[in-house]
Amino acid sequence: MFLRGASGAGKSELALELLSRGHKLVADDVVEWQRSAEQVLGRCPALLEGFIEVRGLGILNARALYGEAAVIAQAALDLVIDLGQRAEGTPDERLGGSRTCFQVLGVTVPEISLPRRVGHNLAVLVEAACRDHRLRLAGYRADEDLVRRQLKQIKRET
C-alpha cells in the first residue's frame, strides 16, 4: 500500500501509527518504482532506507524505534491510499466508497481516497480499506451484499 497526499496531510504520522501496529515501512518521501511483469514494486533508495521524517520530531530511524522487522526492502504496490481533502462524498460514494485508479509505470492500481477530518482514526480506516480491498480481490463486495439483502427483503414484503 502506498500513502499519498499533499505535504502536511499526515502521511508520516499515519505511517508511525501503522508501524506501531506491526506494519512495515518500505520508504518515506522517496520511492523507487520498478515494473515487474504486470505489477509494480516499490523500494527505498539505500541512503534513506529505514528513515522517516516527522514534523516536530525530525528524522527518525524506524528500524531502531520498532525493530528490524519494521523495515522491508521492497513491496508490491497493490493499493494506493490518497489522504486528500475532499468535500462530503456523493450518495454512491457513501455506499461504495471513493475509489478510482492510479497509474504507475503503465500499471493501473486501485486507489481509495480517505478525507482527513479532525477526530478520525486514519490508521483504523487504512487497515479497514486494506482488508476490504483483499475481500474485493477475492470476489466479495459488502455494498453489493447489502443491496442484495435489501432487495430480497423488499420482495418478501411486497
C-alpha positions in Angstrom: 0.0 0.0 0.0 1.2 3.5 -0.9 0.1 6.5 1.1 -0.1 9.7 -0.9 -1.2 13.2 -0.2 -0.1 16.8 -0.1 2.7 18.0 2.2 1.3 18.1 5.7 -1.5 15.7 5.0 -0.4 13.4 7.9 1.3 10.6 5.9 4.3 10.3 8.2 2.2 10.4 11.4 -0.1 7.7 9.9 2.9 5.7 9.0 4.2 5.8 12.6 0.8 4.6 13.8 0.8 1.8 11.3 4.4 0.8 12.3 3.3 0.7 16.0 0.6 -1.8 14.9 3.1 -4.1 13.3 3.0 -2.9 9.7 6.2 -2.4 7.7 7.9 0.6 6.1 9.4 0.5 2.6 10.1 4.1 2.1 9.3 7.6 3.2 9.1 10.6 0.8 11.2 8.9 -2.0 10.1 5.6 -3.5 11.8 4.0 -6.4 9.3 2.2 -8.6 10.2 -0.8 -10.8 7.8 -2.7 -13.1 8.0 -6.4 -12.9 5.6 -8.1 -15.3 2.1 -6.7 -14.6 2.9 -5.4 -11.1 4.9 -2.5 -9.7 7.5 -2.9 -6.9 8.4 -0.1 -4.6 11.7 0.2 -2.8 13.7 2.9 -0.9 17.0 4.4 -2.1 19.7 2.7 0.0 20.8 6.0 1.6 17.3 6.6 3.1 16.3 3.1 4.0 14.6 2.9 7.4 14.4 6.6 8.0 11.2 8.6 8.2 10.8 12.4 8.7 8.1 13.6 11.0 7.1 17.2 11.6 8.0 18.2 15.1 10.2 15.2 15.7 12.6 15.4 12.7 14.4 12.4 11.3 13.6 9.0 13.0 15.1 5.6 12.4 12.1 3.2 12.1 14.3 0.2 12.5 15.8 1.5 15.7 12.4 2.5 17.1 10.3 -0.5 16.1 12.8 -3.3 15.4 14.4 -4.9 12.4 11.1 -6.4 11.1 9.6 -2.9 10.8 11.5 -2.1 7.6 11.4 -4.2 4.4 13.5 -3.7 1.3 10.6 -3.7 -1.2 6.9 -4.5 -1.6 4.4 -4.9 -4.5 2.1 -2.0 -5.0 -1.5 -3.2 -4.9 -3.4 -0.3 -3.3 -3.0 3.5 -3.1 -4.5 5.5 -0.2 -4.9 9.2 -1.0 -5.2 11.4 2.0 -6.8 14.2 0.2 -9.1 16.9 1.5 -12.4 16.3 -0.2 -15.9 17.5 0.2 -18.6 15.2 1.5 -19.0 12.3 -0.8 -21.8 11.6 -3.2 -24.6 9.1 -2.3 -22.8 6.5 -4.5 -19.5 7.1 -2.5 -21.4 6.6 0.7 -22.3 3.1 -0.5 -19.3 2.0 -2.4 -16.5 4.4 -1.2 -14.4 6.9 -3.1 -12.5 4.6 -5.4 -10.5 5.4 -8.5 -7.4 4.2 -10.2 -3.7 5.4 -10.0 -1.3 4.8 -12.9 2.3 3.8 -12.1 4.7 2.8 -14.9 1.7 1.8 -17.1 0.1 -0.3 -14.4 -3.3 0.6 -13.1 -3.6 0.3 -9.3 -6.8 0.7 -7.3 -6.9 4.0 -5.2 -9.1 4.9 -2.3 -9.5 8.5 -1.2 -9.9 9.0 2.6 -10.8 12.5 3.6 -9.0 13.9 6.6 -11.2 15.1 9.4 -10.5 16.0 13.0 -11.1 13.1 15.2 -10.8 10.4 12.6 -8.5 7.5 13.3 -6.8 7.2 9.9 -4.9 4.0 10.9 -8.2 2.2 11.6 -9.6 3.5 8.3 -6.5 2.4 6.3 -6.4 -1.0 7.9 -10.1 -1.5 7.0 -9.5 -0.2 3.5 -6.7 -2.8 3.0 -8.9 -5.6 4.4 -11.8 -4.6 2.2 -9.5 -4.5 -0.8 -8.4 -8.1 -0.1 -12.1 -9.1 0.2 -12.9 -7.4 -3.2 -10.0 -9.2 -4.8 -11.5 -12.4 -3.5 -14.8 -11.5 -5.1 -16.8 -10.2 -2.1 -18.2 -6.6 -2.0 -20.1 -5.5 1.1 -22.0 -2.8 -0.8 -23.4 -5.4 -3.3 -24.1 -7.8 -0.5 -26.2 -5.2 1.4 -28.1 -4.2 -1.8 -28.9 -7.9 -2.5 -30.2 -8.3 1.1 -32.3 -5.1 0.8 -33.8 -6.2 -2.5 -34.6 -9.7 -1.0 -36.3 -8.0 2.0 -38.3 -5.7 -0.3 -39.5 -8.7 -2.4 -40.6 -10.5 0.8 -42.6 -7.5 2.0 -44.4 -6.9 -1.3 
